[in-house]
Amino acid sequence: MDDSLSPSDNARLHVMIVDDDDFQIEFVSDLLAECGIKNIVTALGGKSGLTIFDHTNPKPDLLLCDIQMPDIDGFEFMKKLGERNYTGGVILMSGQGAKVLYSASLVAQLARQNFLGTIEKPLQKDALMAAIEKLYAKV
């Protein structure tokens, strides 16, 4: 990630959304756009996400990933990101409730990635912005 980014530079962020639900992808894309983020890449499902990730340059500064997807779940997706030495921020999303999000946060922390947190679906703009601010804090 560019070391000169600050919260006012959301327009410079490159973000990737991986989810198995078209509606969620569109909803999260719209929220990111409301936050001033313009460089958004999306993938429908984990396998597609890995293929798109591998062919995306520059790599995303921030990746938002659903936890429960039928082809590759969010945990496996994070493992594959680690194998690719991804250093950008990761936010896991789920509509499965607090227990699933807590478990996901523990697994993500053990994966030793730049884990920024979990957000419950449907995403709220303030929760998304709070997670993005963590990305800037780690720069």
C-alpha angles and dihedrals in degrees: 000000000000108000092216096064119120131177090269088060098068088128088068095054119107110214132184124199120200117187137136093226120080092203092054091048091052093044094050091044089054092049091050090049089052087055090055097258111142106166102078127157120186135198129191103222136349100279091050088045093057092048092049091044091053091053098040119103126215095032113239118272087211132026123195112197133182113232099215113052124147100230103039119358123221093262093055089043091055090048090053090048089054090052087055091051092241110181101179124105122282127206119184119211130198142162091202098095141253098306093056091046091050092050090047092052091053093050092046092051090052089052087064095224128139090276112182099180146269129288126200118231132273086053119226119214094233092052091048092049091049090054092047090051088059087060090058091046090058095051 
